[in-house]
């Protein structure tokens, strides 16, 4: 568990070092907002395209070997991207795309291994730790990226720190991590030996109401996290210029202060929000069986007005902006550990990697792969009316960020609808595990069917 958490820390730290030096990259290559956003888009596109492949492999083959291979690709391509030269922006984009392949293998498979090592309350606690580490490491990515660029005077060093740390993780993974039998924790070591076909897995997920609605909620959460994580340091920096608190960036490194600020806010809000979401779930789950999607829905709907205020407060007050960003991040972070736990307990053990893969694919395809580029495109379109104006450089990005508020409202509705079905679908999985019925054969109960038959006697 410690090794998986360490690799997860480096995984998400690496993902957000780019955002920590975004202004430096724009200045170095002389590119626009929308072009810079393609770095995140191409990374996530490769990530989501390979996700179904790793989901299929993760449900059928040795998961440890798959993660070792993916992590090796990630280390090699992340390090290679740090040696890019000024005329070769295309090379940096190519390497960022290949990094996504390696990260996809770990992000999809690691939670399924945790689900096979722990069950019940222990699993919820470990998933909480795993995803709080993820949120914290996102914040550390800004600090490491901006700090490396500031210390060395070269933003490319921001991309060289994480491959070194990841190499340590690769060694630890090779020698210390097991490959448990699927469903081992829930069947007292017996595990699930039967394996359904890939077509049966897809049909199962398509019929699964809780999974479909939860995935829609994940898409909207991912959309907003993508906007916030990629653009907020640059937005804070432009707000300072707009208010006359600092001059526009003339040469690299470009104002690492805002990356430090946002990174610290992300770390603090991630710890607080993740632990609070887990605590509320554990405290209320016995009395309110469908509390998990309710926490997610209330959290993201509550974040909407906070983020709206933060966007417009930036015109006059950076401290007020940071306060409302912090509150909105805490409310969004309520979702992170709860979503992961929900997916594991509403899907049977032999289909969890596939379920993780398709949820990640949808989340990135329609969420954070697209959202930074969409906001950058809106910003460039508005800025086109006066491209030399410092004021419009800030205003255009400010207006572009507003789209995330409307998407978040849709997410809140999806989570609330999930609460209508999740109790029955969870019972279906519990009964299947108890009975240990062959998947796809006689006696197999699909999600939703148990609620019609009534609860089975213990």
C-alpha positions in Angstrom: 0.0 0.0 0.0 2.8 2.4 0.8 4.5 1.7 -2.5 1.3 2.3 -4.4 0.8 5.5 -2.6 4.3 6.7 -3.3 4.0 6.0 -7.1 0.6 7.7 -7.1 2.3 10.7 -5.4 4.8 10.9 -8.2 2.2 10.1 -10.9 0.1 13.2 -10.2 3.0 15.4 -9.3 4.4 14.8 -12.7 1.1 15.6 -14.3 0.9 19.1 -12.9 4.5 20.3 -13.2 3.6 21.6 -16.6 0.9 23.8 -15.2 3.4 25.1 -12.6 5.6 26.5 -15.4 2.9 27.3 -18.0 3.8 30.9 -18.4 7.4 30.0 -18.9 6.5 27.5 -21.6 4.3 30.1 -23.4 7.2 32.6 -23.3 9.8 30.0 -24.4 7.9 28.8 -27.4 6.0 32.0 -28.2 2.6 30.2 -28.2 -1.0 31.1 -27.4 -3.2 29.9 -24.5 -5.0 27.4 -26.7 -1.7 26.0 -28.1 -0.2 25.7 -24.6 -3.4 23.9 -23.4 -2.7 21.2 -26.1 0.1 19.9 -23.9 -2.4 18.7 -21.3 -4.9 17.7 -24.0 -2.5 15.4 -25.9 -1.3 13.8 -22.6 -4.8 13.0 -21.6 -5.9 11.9 -25.1 -3.2 9.2 -25.1 -4.2 8.4 -21.5 -7.8 7.8 -22.4 -7.2 6.0 -25.6 -5.1 3.4 -23.8 -7.3 3.2 -20.8 -9.7 0.5 -22.2 -6.7 -1.6 -23.3 -5.3 -1.6 -19.7 -8.7 -2.2 -18.3 -9.0 -5.4 -20.5 -5.5 -6.5 -19.6 -6.0 -5.6 -15.9 -9.0 -7.9 -15.5 -7.2 -10.9 -17.2 -3.4 -10.8 -16.8 -0.7 -10.2 -14.2 -1.4 -6.6 -13.0 2.1 -6.1 -11.5 3.9 -6.8 -14.7 1.5 -4.4 -16.6 2.3 -1.6 -14.1 6.1 -2.2 -14.3 6.0 -1.9 -18.1 3.8 1.2 -18.1 6.0 2.9 -15.4 9.1 2.2 -17.5 7.6 3.9 -20.5 6.5 6.9 -18.3 10.0 7.4 -16.9 11.7 7.2 -20.3 9.4 9.6 -22.1 9.0 12.1 -19.2 12.8 12.5 -19.0 13.2 12.7 -22.8 10.6 15.6 -23.0 12.8 17.7 -20.6 15.5 18.0 -23.3 13.3 19.8 -25.9 14.7 22.8 -27.8 13.0 26.0 -28.8 12.1 25.0 -32.5 10.7 21.6 -31.4 7.4 22.2 -29.5 6.1 19.2 -31.5 8.6 17.0 -29.7 7.4 18.1 -26.3 3.8 17.3 -27.3 4.8 13.9 -28.6 6.6 13.0 -25.3 3.7 14.3 -23.2 1.4 12.0 -25.2 3.7 9.0 -24.6 3.8 9.8 -20.8 0.1 9.3 -20.8 0.5 5.6 -21.8 2.6 4.9 -18.8 0.4 6.7 -16.3 -2.8 5.1 -17.6 -1.5 1.6 -16.7 -1.0 2.6 -13.0 -4.0 4.8 -12.5 -6.4 2.0 -13.7 -4.8 -1.0 -12.1 -3.6 0.2 -8.7 -7.1 0.8 -7.2 -8.2 -2.7 -8.3 -5.2 -4.2 -6.4 -6.2 -2.2 -3.3 -9.7 -3.6 -3.6 -8.3 -7.1 -3.6 -6.1 -6.5 -0.5 -8.8 -4.9 1.6 -12.6 -5.1 2.1 -15.3 -3.1 3.8 -14.2 -0.2 6.1 -10.5 -1.1 5.7 -10.9 -0.7 1.9 -12.6 2.7 2.3 -9.8 3.9 4.6 -7.1 2.8 2.2 -8.9 4.3 -0.9 -9.2 7.5 1.1 -5.4 7.5 1.7 -4.6 6.6 -1.9 -6.8 9.5 -3.3 -5.8 12.1 -0.7 -2.2 11.4 -1.7 -3.3 12.0 -5.3 -4.9 15.4 -4.5 -1.9 16.4 -2.4 0.6 15.4 -5.1 -1.3 17.6 -7.6 -0.6 20.6 -5.4 3.0 19.5 -5.0 3.3 19.4 -8.8 2.9 23.2 -9.0 5.5 23.6 -6.2 8.0 21.3 -7.7 7.5 22.7 -11.2 7.8 26.3 -10.2 10.5 25.7 -7.6 12.7 23.7 -10.1 12.4 26.4 -12.7 13.1 29.2 -10.2 16.2 27.5 -8.7 17.8 26.5 -12.1 16.5 29.3 -14.3 15.3 26.7 -16.8 11.7 25.4 -16.8 12.8 22.1 -18.3 14.2 21.0 -15.0 10.6 20.8 -13.8 10.3 17.7 -16.0 13.5 16.1 -14.7 12.7 15.7 -11.1 9.7 13.3 -11.3 11.4 10.7 -13.5 14.2 10.3 -10.9 11.7 9.8 -8.1 9.7 7.5 -10.3 12.7 5.2 -10.9 12.8 4.6 -7.1 9.1 3.7 -7.3 9.8 1.3 -10.2 12.3 -0.6 -8.0 10.0 -0.7 -5.0 7.1 -1.9 -7.2 9.2 -4.7 -8.7 10.4 -6.2 -5.4 7.7 -5.4 -2.8 4.2 -5.3 -4.5 2.0 -8.5 -4.7 -0.5 -9.5 -7.4 -3.5 -10.7 -5.3 -6.2 -12.9 -6.7 -9.2 -10.9 -7.9 -11.8 -10.6 -5.2 -9.4 -12.1 -2.6 -10.3 -9.8 0.3 -14.1 -10.3 -0.2 -13.9 -14.1 -0.5 -11.4 -14.7 2.3 -8.6 -15.5 -0.1 -10.6 -17.8 -2.5 -11.0 -15.1 -5.2 -12.9 -15.2 -8.4 -11.5 -17.7 -10.9 -14.3 -17.4 -13.5 -13.8 -14.8 -16.3 -16.5 -13.4 -18.5 -15.9 -12.2 -22.1 -15.2 -8.6 -22.8 -18.5 -8.2 -24.6 -20.3 -9.4 -21.4 -18.3 -6.9 -19.4 -19.4 -4.1 -21.7 -23.1 -5.2 -21.5 -22.9 -5.4 -17.8 -21.6 -1.8 -17.5 -24.1 -0.4 -20.0 -27.0 -1.8 -18.0 -25.6 -0.5 -14.7 -27.6 2.6 -13.9 -25.5 3.7 -10.9 -22.3 3.3 -12.9 -23.6 5.3 -15.9 -24.8 8.2 -13.7 -21.7 8.1 -11.6 -19.5 8.2 -14.7 -21.5 11.3 -15.9 -20.8 13.0 -12.6 -17.1 12.1 -12.9 -17.0 13.7 -16.4 -18.2 17.0 -15.0 -15.9 16.9 -11.9 -13.0 16.1 -14.2 -13.9 19.0 -16.5 -13.8 21.4 -13.6 -10.6 20.0 -12.0 -9.0 20.2 -15.4 -9.9 23.9 -15.8 -8.9 24.8 -12.2 -5.6 22.8 -12.1 -4.3 24.0 -15.5 -5.3 27.6 -15.7 -5.5 28.9 -12.1 -1.8 29.8 -11.6 -1.8 31.7 -14.9 -5.1 33.4 -14.0 -3.8 34.6 -10.7 -0.6 35.9 -12.3 -2.7 37.9 -14.9 -4.9 39.2 -12.1 -1.9 40.6 -10.4 -0.8 42.4 -13.6 -4.4 43.6 -14.1 -4.5 45.1 -10.6 -1.0 46.7 -11.1 0.6 44.6 -8.4 3.3 43.3 -10.7 4.6 44.0 -14.3 3.9 41.5 -17.1 6.4 38.7 -17.5 9.3 39.8 -19.7 11.5 36.8 -19.4 11.6 33.3 -17.7 11.0 32.3 -15.0 7.5 34.0 -14.9 6.2 34.7 -11.4 6.4 31.3 -9.6 4.6 32.9 -6.7 1.2 32.1 -8.0 2.2 28.5 -8.7 3.4 28.3 -5.1 0.1 29.8 -3.8 -2.2 27.6 -5.8 -0.1 24.5 -5.0 -0.3 25.2 -1.3 -4.1 25.8 -1.6 -4.5 22.5 -3.5 -2.5 20.5 -0.9 -4.4 21.9 2.1 -7.8 21.7 0.5 -7.1 18.2 -0.8 -6.3 16.9 2.6 -9.2 18.6 4.3 -11.8 17.8 1.6 -10.7 14.2 1.1 -10.7 13.4 4.8 -14.0 15.2 5.4 -15.6 13.3 2.5 -14.4 10.0 3.9 -15.5 10.9 7.4 -19.0 11.9 6.4 -19.3 8.7 4.3 -18.3 6.4 7.2 -20.4 8.2 9.8 -23.6 8.4 7.8 -23.5 5.3 5.6 -25.3 3.0 8.1 -28.2 5.4 8.6 -28.2 6.8 5.0 -27.2 3.9 2.6 -27.1 6.3 -0.4 -25.1 9.0 1.3 -22.0 8.7 -0.9 -23.6 10.2 -4.1 -25.4 12.7 -2.0 -22.0 13.9 -0.6 -20.7 14.2 -4.2 -23.8 16.1 -5.4 -24.0 18.6 -2.6 -20.2 19.1 -2.7 -20.0 20.0 -6.4 -23.2 22.2 -6.3 -21.8 24.0 -3.3 -18.6 24.7 -5.1 -20.3 26.4 -8.0 -21.1 29.8 -6.3 -17.7 29.8 -4.6 -15.8 29.4 -7.9 -18.1 32.0 -9.5 -17.2 34.5 -6.8 -13.5 33.6 -7.0 -13.4 34.3 -10.7 -14.8 37.8 -10.4 -13.1 38.7 -7.0 -9.8 38.4 -8.9 -10.4 41.8 -10.5 -10.0 43.5 -7.1 -8.7 41.2 -4.4 -6.2 38.3 -4.7 -6.7 37.2 -1.1 -10.4 37.0 -1.5 -9.9 35.0 -4.7 -7.7 32.5 -2.9 -10.2 32.1 0.0 -13.0 31.2 -2.4 -10.7 29.0 -4.5 -9.8 27.1 -1.3 -13.5 26.7 -0.3 -14.4 25.5 -3.8 -11.5 23.0 -3.9 -12.5 21.6 -0.5 -16.0 21.0 -1.7 -14.9 19.4 -4.9 -12.4 17.2 -3.0 -15.2 15.7 -1.0 -15.9 13.7 -4.1 -12.5 12.2 -4.8 -12.3 9.4 -2.2 -16.0 8.8 -2.2 -16.2 8.3 -6.0 -13.4 5.8 -6.0 -15.0 3.8 -3.2 -18.4 3.8 -4.9 -17.0 2.4 -8.1 -15.3 -0.5 -6.3 -18.4 -1.5 -4.3 -21.0 -1.3 -7.2 -18.9 -3.4 -9.7 -18.0 -7.1 -9.3 -14.3 -7.8 -8.8 -13.5 -9.3 -12.2 -14.9 -6.2 -14.0 -13.4 -3.5 -11.9 -10.4 -2.7 -14.1 -12.7 -2.4 -17.1 -15.0 -0.2 -15.2 -12.1 2.0 -14.0 -10.8 2.2 -17.6 -14.1 3.3 -19.2 -14.9 5.8 -16.4 -11.4 7.3 -16.8 -11.7 7.3 -20.6 -15.0 9.2 -20.4 -13.7 11.5 -17.6 -10.7 12.5 -19.6 -12.3 12.5 -23.1 -15.2 14.8 -22.1 -13.6 16.3 -19.0 -10.0 17.5 -18.4 -8.6 16.6 -21.8 -11.1 19.0 -23.4 -11.7 21.6 -20.7 -8.2 23.4 -20.7 -8.3 23.7 -24.5 -12.0 24.9 -24.5 -11.2 27.6 -21.9 -8.0 28.5 -23.9 -10.0 28.7 -27.1 -12.6 31.0 -25.5 -9.9 33.1 -24.1 -8.1 33.4 -27.5 -11.4 34.2 -29.2 -12.3 37.1 -26.8 -8.7 38.3 -26.8 -8.7 38.5 -30.6 -10.5 41.8 -30.4 -7.5 43.4 -28.6 -4.6 41.0 -28.4 -2.1 43.6 -27.1 -4.2 44.7 -24.1 -3.1 43.5 -20.7 -6.6 44.1 -19.4 -8.2 41.9 -22.0 -5.5 39.2 -21.5 -7.0 38.9 -18.0 -10.6 39.5 -18.9 -10.6 36.9 -21.7 -9.4 34.2 -19.4 -11.8 35.3 -16.7 -14.8 34.9 -19.0 -13.5 31.6 -20.4 -13.4 30.1 -16.9 -17.1 30.7 -16.4 -18.0 27.6 -18.4 -16.9 25.4 -15.6 -19.6 26.7 -13.3 -22.4 25.6 -15.7 -20.8 22.2 -16.2 -20.6 21.7 -12.4 -24.3 22.2 -12.1 -24.9 19.2 -14.5 -22.5 17.2 -12.4 -24.4 17.8 -9.2 -27.7 16.7 -10.8 -26.0 13.4 -12.1 -24.7 12.6 -8.6 -28.1 13.2 -7.0 -29.7 10.9 -9.6 -27.1 8.2 -8.8 -28.4 8.2 -5.2 -31.7 6.7 -6.5 -30.1 3.5 -7.7 -26.9 2.9 -5.8 -28.3 1.0 -2.8 -29.8 -1.7 -4.9 -26.8 -2.0 -7.1 -24.5 -2.3 -4.2 -26.6 -5.1 -2.7 -26.4 -6.9 -6.1 -22.6 -7.0 -5.8 -22.6 -8.1 -2.2 -24.9 -11.0 -2.9 -22.9 -12.1 -5.9 -19.7 -12.1 -3.8 -21.5 -14.1 -1.1 -22.9 -16.6 -3.4 -19.7 -16.6 -5.6 -21.9 -17.3 -8.7 -20.1 -17.8 -12.1 -20.3 -14.6 -14.0 -22.6 -14.7 -17.0 -24.0 -18.1 -16.0 -27.2 -19.2 -14.3 -27.9 -17.5 -11.0 -25.9 -14.3 -11.9 -27.8 -11.2 -10.8 -27.3 -8.0 -12.6 -27.4 -4.6 -10.9 -30.9 -3.4 -10.1 -32.5 -6.9 -10.3 -32.1 -7.6 -6.5 -34.2 -4.6 -5.6 -37.2 -6.2 -7.2 -36.8 -9.5 -5.5 -36.3 -8.0 -2.0 -33.4 -8.5 0.3 -32.1 -12.0 0.9 -31.9 -13.4 4.5 -28.4 -13.2 6.0 
